[in-house]
Every structure is written in C-alpha cells, then in structure tokens.
Amino acid sequence: MKKNNLYYAVIFTSTQTKDVEGYTEMAIQMEHLAKKQKGFLGMESARNDIGITVSYWESLEAIKNWKQQTDHLVAQQKGRTNWYHWYKVRICKVEREYEFFN
C-alpha cells in the first residue's frame, strides 16, 4: 500500500448462492487481471458466511477503469446471474493506516 498518501479501498461484501461452479477459477483469474491494472495497489480477501474482498487503488479513475474492464464485466455478470445471492460495494478514501506485526 501507499504510505502517507491518500488512496482508495473498494470493499466488496457478498453472500453466495448454492451453485458456485466456476467461481474459484474466475476469482483467481480476476485477481491476476486486477494486479495488471494501472493504479492497482493490493488486495485482501476472506470468506465464511459472507465474503469480503478489499482492493486498493491509487485513484477513483483507476477504480472506474477496473469496473469497466471487459473481462471484469463478464465476471460481474456471471456473479449476478450465477454466484451471488447478495452483494454490496463500498468505495472509501483511505486517509491513514497503521498496523501491528508480532
């Protein structure tokens, strides 16, 4: 992540349907593709009852470009029709960060 500079986080929370065939493969493909996008800074993800993926971006323009990327549009459509019962996207400006490491 960028230290001491503002950047953005896209928080994607979701619940899945029972039919998740092909989901894992698509998620891996999207992660690899996102890493190649201009302005991409990193990603963190966890899934239990709900899934949470947070991706980090240099700018709102980079987020907009990712949302409109052709292969990502296909994945979004498959998510809505096949894999997700519900999802929510939040876009946030990260003004400060700190961490603990033991």
C-alpha positions in Angstrom: 0.0 0.0 0.0 1.0 3.6 -0.4 2.4 5.1 2.8 1.5 8.6 3.8 -0.6 9.2 0.7 -4.3 9.0 0.2 -5.6 6.1 -1.8 -8.9 4.2 -2.2 -10.4 1.0 -1.0 -13.2 -0.9 -2.8 -14.9 -3.1 -0.2 -16.9 -5.9 -1.8 -19.1 -7.9 0.6 -21.3 -10.8 -0.6 -23.2 -13.9 0.1 -23.1 -16.8 -2.4 -25.8 -19.0 -3.9 -25.5 -22.7 -3.6 -24.2 -23.1 -7.2 -20.7 -21.8 -7.2 -19.3 -23.9 -10.0 -16.6 -22.0 -11.8 -16.4 -19.3 -9.1 -13.0 -20.1 -7.7 -11.4 -20.2 -11.1 -13.0 -16.9 -12.0 -11.9 -15.3 -8.7 -8.3 -16.4 -9.3 -8.5 -15.0 -12.9 -9.9 -11.7 -11.7 -7.2 -11.3 -9.0 -4.4 -11.9 -11.6 -6.1 -9.4 -14.0 -6.6 -6.8 -11.3 -2.9 -6.9 -10.5 -2.1 -5.9 -14.1 -4.4 -2.8 -14.0 -2.9 0.7 -13.8 -3.4 2.1 -10.3 -3.9 -1.3 -8.5 -2.2 -1.4 -5.1 -3.2 -4.6 -3.5 -6.0 -6.9 -2.3 -7.2 -8.8 0.8 -10.0 -11.4 0.9 -11.8 -13.7 3.3 -14.9 -15.9 3.0 -17.0 -17.6 5.6 -20.7 -16.9 5.9 -20.1 -13.7 3.9 -17.2 -12.9 1.6 -15.2 -9.8 2.0 -12.7 -8.6 -0.6 -11.0 -5.3 -0.3 -9.0 -4.0 -3.2 -6.8 -0.9 -3.0 -6.4 1.7 -5.8 -4.4 4.9 -6.5 -7.4 6.8 -7.7 -11.1 6.9 -8.4 -10.3 6.8 -12.1 -8.3 3.5 -11.7 -11.4 2.0 -9.9 -13.7 3.2 -12.7 -11.4 1.6 -15.3 -11.3 -1.7 -13.4 -15.1 -1.7 -13.2 -15.4 -1.2 -16.9 -12.6 -3.7 -17.9 -14.1 -6.2 -20.5 -13.2 -9.5 -18.7 -14.3 -8.0 -15.4 -17.6 -7.0 -16.9 -18.1 -10.7 -17.8 -17.2 -11.8 -14.3 -19.7 -9.3 -12.8 -22.5 -10.6 -15.0 -21.7 -14.2 -14.0 -21.7 -13.1 -10.4 -25.1 -11.6 -10.6 -26.7 -14.5 -12.6 -24.9 -17.5 -11.0 -22.8 -17.0 -7.9 -24.2 -14.2 -5.7 -27.4 -14.1 -3.7 -26.5 -10.6 -2.5 -23.6 -8.2 -2.7 -22.6 -4.6 -1.7 -19.8 -2.4 -3.0 -18.4 0.4 -0.9 -15.7 2.8 -2.2 -13.7 4.6 0.5 -10.9 7.1 0.7 -8.1 5.8 3.0 -6.7 8.8 4.8 -4.5 7.0 7.3 -3.2 3.5 8.0 -1.2 1.7 10.7 -0.5 -1.9 11.5 0.7 -4.3 14.2 3.1 -7.1 13.4 4.3 -9.6 16.0 
